[in-house]
Amino acid sequence: MDMRQMMKQAQKMQLQMAKAQEELKTLEMEGSAGGGMVRAVANGEGRVLSVTINPDVLDPEDVDILQDMVVAAVNDALGRIAEESAARMSAVTGNMKIPGMPGMM
């Protein structure tokens, strides 16, 4: 492979990565805890968009469990975003490790 061909391929990969990163910004994933009693939705920018709590888990005597479920649901949603981000970027880079890219380390 000559240098021009390598540069052309690198530019193509760079464009594909930029496109994938833009698509990831609009990605939304839902996580849940407590068998779906608490749900959280996060986006590809790592922001939590919503938290939904089933009224059946609202027990003033046991706030700790509810708090733990909210944390677990948010972490589940963010984990799903990270997994999807890594999968999409891997598809673009052919599993090459590129420092500084989401899901690449």
C-alpha positions as CSV (number, residue, x, y, z in Angstrom):
1,M,0.0,0.0,0.0
2,D,1.5,3.3,-1.0
3,M,1.5,6.5,1.1
4,R,-1.2,8.2,-0.9
5,Q,-3.5,5.2,-0.6
6,M,-2.9,5.1,3.2
7,M,-3.6,8.8,3.6
8,K,-6.8,8.4,1.5
9,Q,-7.9,5.5,3.7
10,A,-7.1,7.5,6.9
11,Q,-9.2,10.4,5.7
12,K,-12.1,8.1,4.9
13,M,-11.9,6.6,8.4
14,Q,-11.7,10.0,9.9
15,L,-14.9,11.1,8.1
16,Q,-16.6,7.9,9.1
17,M,-15.6,8.4,12.7
18,A,-16.9,11.9,12.7
19,K,-20.2,10.7,11.3
20,A,-20.4,8.0,13.9
21,Q,-19.7,10.4,16.7
22,E,-22.5,12.8,15.5
23,E,-24.9,9.8,15.4
24,L,-23.9,8.8,18.9
25,K,-24.9,12.2,20.2
26,T,-28.5,11.5,19.3
27,L,-28.5,7.9,20.6
28,E,-30.7,7.3,23.5
29,M,-30.6,4.1,25.7
30,E,-32.8,3.0,28.6
31,G,-31.5,1.3,31.7
32,S,-33.6,-0.2,34.4
33,A,-33.4,-1.6,37.9
34,G,-35.7,-3.4,40.3
35,G,-37.2,-5.5,37.5
36,G,-38.2,-2.3,35.6
37,M,-39.5,-0.5,38.6
38,V,-37.0,2.3,38.0
39,R,-36.0,3.3,34.5
40,A,-33.5,5.9,33.3
41,V,-32.8,7.2,29.8
42,A,-29.4,8.6,28.8
43,N,-28.1,9.9,25.6
44,G,-24.8,9.5,23.7
45,E,-23.4,12.6,25.4
46,G,-23.6,10.9,28.8
47,R,-26.6,13.0,29.9
48,V,-29.5,11.5,31.8
49,L,-32.6,12.6,30.0
50,S,-35.3,11.1,32.3
51,V,-35.9,8.9,35.3
52,T,-39.2,7.1,35.8
53,I,-40.2,5.6,39.1
54,N,-43.1,3.2,39.5
55,P,-45.2,4.5,42.3
56,D,-45.3,1.0,43.8
57,V,-41.7,1.4,45.0
58,L,-42.4,4.7,46.9
59,D,-42.0,3.7,50.5
60,P,-41.0,6.5,52.8
61,E,-39.6,4.0,55.2
62,D,-37.2,2.6,52.7
63,V,-35.7,5.5,50.7
64,D,-32.3,3.8,50.6
65,I,-33.6,1.0,48.3
66,L,-35.2,3.5,45.9
67,Q,-32.0,5.6,45.8
68,D,-30.0,2.5,45.0
69,M,-32.4,1.5,42.2
70,V,-32.1,5.0,40.7
71,V,-28.3,4.8,40.7
72,A,-28.4,1.3,39.2
73,A,-30.8,2.3,36.5
74,V,-28.7,5.4,35.5
75,N,-25.6,3.3,35.5
76,D,-27.3,0.7,33.4
77,A,-28.3,3.3,30.8
78,L,-24.9,4.9,30.7
79,G,-23.3,1.4,30.4
80,R,-25.5,0.6,27.4
81,I,-24.5,3.9,25.8
82,A,-20.8,3.1,26.4
83,E,-21.2,-0.4,24.9
84,E,-23.1,0.9,21.8
85,S,-20.5,3.6,21.4
86,A,-17.6,1.2,21.5
87,A,-19.4,-1.2,19.1
88,R,-20.1,1.6,16.6
89,M,-16.6,3.0,16.7
90,S,-15.1,-0.5,16.4
91,A,-17.1,-1.0,13.3
92,V,-15.6,2.2,11.8
93,T,-12.0,1.6,12.9
94,G,-11.9,-2.2,12.3
95,N,-11.1,-2.7,16.1
96,M,-8.0,-0.5,15.9
97,K,-7.2,1.1,19.2
98,I,-7.2,4.9,18.8
99,P,-6.3,6.9,21.9
100,G,-8.9,9.5,22.9
101,M,-11.8,7.9,21.0
102,P,-14.9,6.9,22.9
103,G,-14.9,3.2,23.6
104,M,-11.4,2.8,22.2
105,M,-9.5,2.3,25.4
